[in-house]
Amino acid sequence: MTRNRASLVLAVAASVGAPGAHAQDASPLLERMAGTWDVQQRMWPAPGAAAVELPRAVAQRRLWGGKYLEESMEPAATEAPPSAAFHRHALLSYNPVAKRYEYTSLDTRAPQLMTEIGAPLPSSDPAGPVGLQGGRFLAPDWGGSKNVSFRYRLTIGPVQPDGKQTVQLHLTPETVLPKKEFLAFEYVYSKRP
Protein backbone atom coordinates (compact mmCIF):
# COMPACT_ATOMS: atom_id res chain seq x y z
CA MET A 1 0.00 0.00 0.00
CA THR A 2 1.47 3.35 -0.96
CA ARG A 3 2.00 6.10 1.58
CA ASN A 4 -0.72 8.31 0.00
CA ARG A 5 -3.27 5.52 -0.08
CA ALA A 6 -2.44 4.59 3.53
CA SER A 7 -2.92 8.24 4.56
CA LEU A 8 -6.26 8.34 2.77
CA VAL A 9 -7.46 5.14 4.46
CA LEU A 10 -6.44 6.50 7.87
CA ALA A 11 -8.18 9.82 7.23
CA VAL A 12 -11.36 8.05 6.14
CA ALA A 13 -11.29 5.70 9.11
CA ALA A 14 -10.84 8.62 11.50
CA SER A 15 -13.69 10.61 9.96
CA VAL A 16 -16.11 7.68 9.99
CA GLY A 17 -15.53 7.16 13.70
CA ALA A 18 -15.48 10.85 14.57
CA PRO A 19 -18.34 12.46 16.49
CA GLY A 20 -20.79 14.12 14.11
CA ALA A 21 -19.84 11.87 11.16
CA HIS A 22 -23.22 10.29 10.46
CA ALA A 23 -24.93 8.80 7.44
CA GLN A 24 -26.96 12.00 6.94
CA ASP A 25 -23.65 13.73 6.15
CA ALA A 26 -23.26 11.60 3.02
CA SER A 27 -23.47 13.36 -0.33
CA PRO A 28 -26.04 12.12 -2.88
CA LEU A 29 -23.80 13.51 -5.65
CA LEU A 30 -20.83 11.43 -4.50
CA GLU A 31 -23.01 8.32 -4.20
CA ARG A 32 -24.16 8.77 -7.82
CA MET A 33 -20.58 9.27 -9.00
CA ALA A 34 -19.27 5.91 -7.70
CA GLY A 35 -18.61 3.25 -10.33
CA THR A 36 -16.72 2.70 -13.59
CA TRP A 37 -16.97 5.42 -16.24
CA ASP A 38 -15.87 5.84 -19.86
CA VAL A 39 -14.47 9.35 -20.33
CA GLN A 40 -14.29 11.54 -23.42
CA GLN A 41 -11.67 14.29 -22.91
CA ARG A 42 -11.33 17.58 -24.79
CA MET A 43 -8.89 20.44 -24.40
CA TRP A 44 -8.95 24.06 -25.59
CA PRO A 45 -5.39 25.44 -25.80
CA ALA A 46 -6.49 29.10 -25.71
CA PRO A 47 -9.58 31.33 -25.63
CA GLY A 48 -11.50 30.92 -28.89
CA ALA A 49 -9.34 28.00 -30.06
CA ALA A 50 -10.84 24.84 -31.52
CA ALA A 51 -11.23 21.87 -29.19
CA VAL A 52 -8.59 19.14 -29.32
CA GLU A 53 -9.88 15.60 -28.75
CA LEU A 54 -7.72 13.70 -26.25
CA PRO A 55 -7.58 9.88 -26.03
CA ARG A 56 -10.59 8.28 -24.41
CA ALA A 57 -10.08 7.20 -20.82
CA VAL A 58 -11.58 4.97 -18.15
CA ALA A 59 -12.20 6.24 -14.61
CA GLN A 60 -12.70 4.08 -11.54
CA ARG A 61 -14.52 5.97 -8.77
CA ARG A 62 -14.75 4.51 -5.25
CA LEU A 63 -16.81 5.99 -2.43
CA TRP A 64 -15.35 5.93 1.09
CA GLY A 65 -17.60 6.56 4.10
CA GLY A 66 -20.15 8.48 2.05
CA LYS A 67 -17.94 11.59 2.04
CA TYR A 68 -14.82 10.75 0.00
CA LEU A 69 -14.80 9.83 -3.67
CA GLU A 70 -11.47 8.52 -4.97
CA GLU A 71 -11.02 8.59 -8.75
CA SER A 72 -8.29 6.91 -10.78
CA MET A 73 -8.22 7.61 -14.53
CA GLU A 74 -6.06 6.11 -17.30
CA PRO A 75 -6.34 5.91 -21.09
CA ALA A 76 -8.76 3.30 -22.42
CA ALA A 77 -6.67 0.26 -23.39
CA THR A 78 -7.97 0.21 -26.98
CA GLU A 79 -7.66 3.97 -27.58
CA ALA A 80 -4.28 5.29 -26.62
CA PRO A 81 -0.86 4.58 -28.07
CA PRO A 82 1.87 4.05 -25.44
CA SER A 83 3.04 7.65 -25.97
CA ALA A 84 -0.33 8.91 -24.65
CA ALA A 85 -0.09 7.04 -21.33
CA PHE A 86 -1.07 9.04 -18.26
CA HIS A 87 -2.51 8.56 -14.79
CA ARG A 88 -4.85 11.01 -13.14
CA HIS A 89 -5.78 10.66 -9.49
CA ALA A 90 -8.41 12.80 -7.77
CA LEU A 91 -10.22 13.03 -4.45
CA LEU A 92 -13.59 14.76 -4.10
CA SER A 93 -15.08 15.12 -0.65
CA TYR A 94 -18.14 16.60 0.93
CA ASN A 95 -17.18 18.35 4.17
CA PRO A 96 -20.35 18.23 6.32
CA VAL A 97 -18.90 20.58 8.94
CA ALA A 98 -18.12 23.37 6.44
CA LYS A 99 -21.00 22.22 4.17
CA ARG A 100 -18.87 22.41 1.05
CA TYR A 101 -17.15 20.24 -1.54
CA GLU A 102 -13.34 19.98 -1.66
CA TYR A 103 -11.34 18.57 -4.58
CA THR A 104 -7.71 17.67 -5.21
CA SER A 105 -6.17 16.15 -8.36
CA LEU A 106 -2.79 15.15 -9.73
CA ASP A 107 -2.27 14.30 -13.41
CA THR A 108 1.03 12.95 -14.78
CA ARG A 109 0.51 15.00 -17.97
CA ALA A 110 1.08 18.17 -15.91
CA PRO A 111 2.39 17.02 -12.54
CA GLN A 112 1.08 19.78 -10.30
CA LEU A 113 -1.23 19.19 -7.37
CA MET A 114 -4.42 21.18 -8.01
CA THR A 115 -6.88 21.90 -5.20
CA GLU A 116 -10.32 23.49 -5.44
CA ILE A 117 -12.77 24.37 -2.67
CA GLY A 118 -16.46 25.14 -3.06
CA ALA A 119 -18.46 27.84 -1.32
CA PRO A 120 -20.66 26.67 1.57
CA LEU A 121 -23.84 25.04 0.31
CA PRO A 122 -27.37 25.66 1.58
CA SER A 123 -28.60 23.24 4.25
CA SER A 124 -29.69 20.70 1.62
CA ASP A 125 -26.96 19.06 -0.40
CA PRO A 126 -27.76 19.53 -4.11
CA ALA A 127 -26.96 16.89 -6.67
CA GLY A 128 -24.98 19.45 -8.65
CA PRO A 129 -23.71 21.36 -10.40
CA VAL A 130 -20.95 22.17 -7.96
CA GLY A 131 -18.56 25.09 -8.53
CA LEU A 132 -15.13 24.96 -6.91
CA GLN A 133 -12.59 27.76 -6.89
CA GLY A 134 -8.93 26.88 -7.27
CA GLY A 135 -5.82 28.90 -6.73
CA ARG A 136 -3.01 29.48 -9.19
CA PHE A 137 -0.65 27.24 -11.11
CA LEU A 138 2.34 27.87 -13.33
CA ALA A 139 2.53 26.34 -16.82
CA PRO A 140 6.18 26.00 -17.92
CA ASP A 141 5.19 26.51 -21.58
CA TRP A 142 1.86 27.81 -22.90
CA GLY A 143 1.54 28.69 -26.56
CA GLY A 144 5.21 29.61 -26.84
CA SER A 145 5.20 31.71 -23.64
CA LYS A 146 7.25 30.51 -20.69
CA ASN A 147 6.12 30.25 -17.06
CA VAL A 148 2.54 31.37 -17.60
CA SER A 149 0.50 31.86 -14.42
CA PHE A 150 -3.19 30.83 -14.40
CA ARG A 151 -6.07 31.04 -11.95
CA TYR A 152 -8.42 28.08 -12.22
CA ARG A 153 -11.86 26.85 -11.21
CA LEU A 154 -13.72 23.57 -11.63
CA THR A 155 -17.38 22.80 -12.27
CA ILE A 156 -18.79 19.34 -11.56
CA GLY A 157 -22.14 18.74 -13.21
CA PRO A 158 -24.91 16.54 -11.88
CA VAL A 159 -25.17 12.90 -12.92
CA GLN A 160 -27.86 12.99 -15.62
CA PRO A 161 -30.64 10.37 -15.91
CA ASP A 162 -28.84 8.93 -18.98
CA GLY A 163 -25.74 8.24 -16.82
CA LYS A 164 -23.62 11.11 -18.16
CA GLN A 165 -21.73 13.73 -16.16
CA THR A 166 -19.62 16.68 -17.29
CA VAL A 167 -16.63 18.10 -15.42
CA GLN A 168 -15.00 21.30 -16.72
CA LEU A 169 -11.79 23.11 -15.83
CA HIS A 170 -11.75 26.85 -16.58
CA LEU A 171 -8.50 28.85 -16.74
CA THR A 172 -7.78 32.56 -16.57
CA PRO A 173 -4.30 33.59 -17.77
CA GLU A 174 -2.61 36.13 -15.51
CA THR A 175 0.63 36.78 -17.38
CA VAL A 176 -0.38 36.60 -21.07
CA LEU A 177 -3.15 38.24 -23.09
CA PRO A 178 -6.06 37.95 -23.26
CA LYS A 179 -6.58 37.77 -19.47
CA LYS A 180 -10.02 36.26 -19.99
CA GLU A 181 -11.38 33.04 -18.49
CA PHE A 182 -11.90 30.19 -20.95
CA LEU A 183 -12.95 26.55 -20.88
CA ALA A 184 -9.65 24.64 -21.03
CA PHE A 185 -10.59 21.00 -20.31
CA GLU A 186 -13.84 19.07 -20.42
CA TYR A 187 -14.40 15.51 -19.25
CA VAL A 188 -17.67 13.88 -20.32
CA TYR A 189 -18.22 10.76 -18.21
CA SER A 190 -20.55 7.91 -19.26
CA LYS A 191 -21.33 5.44 -16.49
CA ARG A 192 -21.04 1.76 -17.27
CA PRO A 193 -23.97 -0.44 -16.24
N, C-alpha and C positions, 0 to 999 in steps of 0.2 A: 504494500500500500504506500503510495507516495505521501510525502509530507503534507502537501496541499489537501489531498483527499482525507488524510487522517485529521487535519485541522478542521475540515468541513464536517466530518462525522462527529467530532467532539463538540463543535459549536451547535450542531443540530441536536445532539443528545442533551446538552445543557439547556437548550431553549425548550425542549419538549418537557423536561422535568421542572422547569422554572415556574414559580408562582405566577399566575396570570396567563400562562400559555395554555389555552383551552381550545377545543375543537371549533368554537365560534370564531376564533381568530384566523381560521383558515381562509384562504382566498379562492373564491369560485373561479376566477380567471386562471390561477395557477393549476387548479384541478383540471380544467379543460385543456390546458397546455401539455399535460403529461402524455407521453406516448412516443411513437416513432413517426417522423415527418419527412416527406420529400420536400426539398427546398430549391426554388428557382431564385437565383441571385442576379441582381443587376447593379451596375455602377455608373454614375455620372461623373466624369473627371473634372467638370467645371460647370458653372452656371450656364444654362442654355445649351450645353453640349448634348449630343445624342447618347442614349443609354448604351452601355457595353454589357452584353450578356456574359456572365461568368459561368464556369462549369456547375452543373447541377450538383446538389449535395444531399446528404442524409443527416438528420438531426435526431439524436436520442435525448429525450427529456424525461428526467426522473424527479418525482415529487418527494420531498423529505419533510415529514412532520406537518404537512399542510401549509407551510410557510416558505419553503425553500425549493426552487426549481433549478435543477442542475441540467445544463444542456451541453452536449458534446456533438460537434458538427465536423464532418469530413466530406470530401468529394464522393459522389456516387461512384461505385466501383466501375460501372460501365461507361461513365461519362468522361472522366478526366484522364489525360495522359499523366505519366509520372511527374512531369515538370510542373503540373498544376496542383500537386499535393499540398494540403494545408490541414491544420487542426485549429478549430475555434472552440473555446471553452467559455461558458457564461454561467453566471448565477443570478437569478432573479428572486427576490424575496419580498414578502409583504410583511412590513414591520407593524404589528398591531398596536404597539405602544405609541409610535409616532403617526400611525394611520397613513402610511405612505409606502410606495414601492421603491426598492433599491436594486440597482443592477450593476454588475461588473462583468467585463469580458476581456479575453486575451485571444488574439488571432495571430498565428505564426506568419501570416502574410504582411503584417505590420505590427511587430511585437512590442506593443505598448499596452499597458493595463489601462482600460477605459472604465470609468465609474460614472453612473448617472443616478440622481436621486429625484424622486417625484415630490410634488407639493402635497401637503396633507390632504387626504380625501375626506368627503363628507362621511357621516357616521355609517352609511351603508357602503359596502365595497362594490363598486361597479365592475361589470365584466369587461370593461375597456371602452374606448381606447384609454391608454395610460400614457401621459407625457412625462418624460424624465429629462431633467437638465443636467448636462455634463459640465466639465470644466474646459480645459484647454489641452491640446496636444500639438506636438511639433512634427511636421512631415519633413524628412530630410531632403526630399525632392518632390516638387509639385509643379508639373507643367513647365519644367526648365528652371523654376525658381528654387533656391536652396533654403532649407530651414524655415518653412512656412508655418506660421502659427495659426491654429484654427480653434474656435469655440465649437462645441457640438451639443446636440440634443437628440434624444431617441423617442420615437413614438411606437407603442406596442398596441396593435389593433385588437379588437375582440375576436374570439374564435367564432366564425360564421357558421350558420346551420349546415352549410355544405362542407364543413371541415377545413376551411381555409383561414389563414391568419396572415396579416401583413405587418412586418416590422420595418421601420425606416430610420435611417441615420441621416440627420441634417447637419451640414457644416456651414460655418461662417468664417471666411478667411479674415485674418486680422492684419496680415503683413503684405498682401498682394491685392490688386484691384480686379474685379469689383468686390468691395467688402459687403457682399449681400449673401444672405443665407440661401442655400440650395440643397435639394435632395441629392445626397451623394451615394447612398447605398439603400437598396430595397431587397428584403427577403420575403418571398411569398411562400408560406408553408402550406402543405397539403397533408393532412393527417391520414396515415394508413389505417385501414380497418383493424 
